[in-house]
């Protein structure tokens, strides 16, 4: 089990075992495999919350959806190697920065011929597609093996802001929520349940960005958002007070039912994040801080 313990006021979410999800087709579950931003930070002072970069798995009505491919994607892939049947999954990237894609070359299931993956993303700031960005990071001298070594079926899909499409009975809605970072946010809807994944919130979103963000998050059952900071300079906790305020303000404004804050700065150690957890809950009672291995039922 994760180290996180849910209090009575948080009974709207249920924690489960941190093993590969095997939910019946009637469930909507979320598992966190990487919760860190910028760079992976393993160490004794990040053990409780985790040091892997962003990766979140959602299992929706029997379908596997993955959001971001940071170093947490490698851990997810290791658990999937235990499965005997062919794997079919959908992998969504928020942007093409290193901390969102660096786990992809180490995603073992992508090297197995019987597996298939649909991969989604938007154009980077240099106009490169998600396919080109993933391809480039696996070229020498960055990586010893090119993307073509992956034997699974890889299907690439280019997304734009405002895209809306379905995967059988699951609806995916995207919006560009951070123009500077060229970052997409996602809203995932199945039946009467919805989750928004927006982990590149700018500290002060402009009017257009805020409109797009609200389009994704209004009334969702679960909002997964980031605490904002100013990378990549050294992190000064004295200047980082209320780094979670943007997410909380938006959650209140959009009548979000529950909030999970993730994507922490590398310098945010376990003790600091414990303090953030208390601060956030004091102003938004149905809020959690994500920990690696944490599993939630929507």
PyMOL commands that set and color helices and strands:
alter all, ss='L'
color gray80, all
select helices_A, chain A and resi 8-10+72-80+98-101+104-106+108-111+130-137+147-149+207-217+237-239+245-253+270-283
alter helices_A, ss='H'
color red, helices_A
select strands_A, chain A and resi 28-34+55-60+63-67+88-92+116-121+153-158+164-167+170-178+183-190+193-198+222-226+259-262+287-289+295-297
alter strands_A, ss='S'
color yellow, strands_A
deselect
rebuild
show_as cartoon
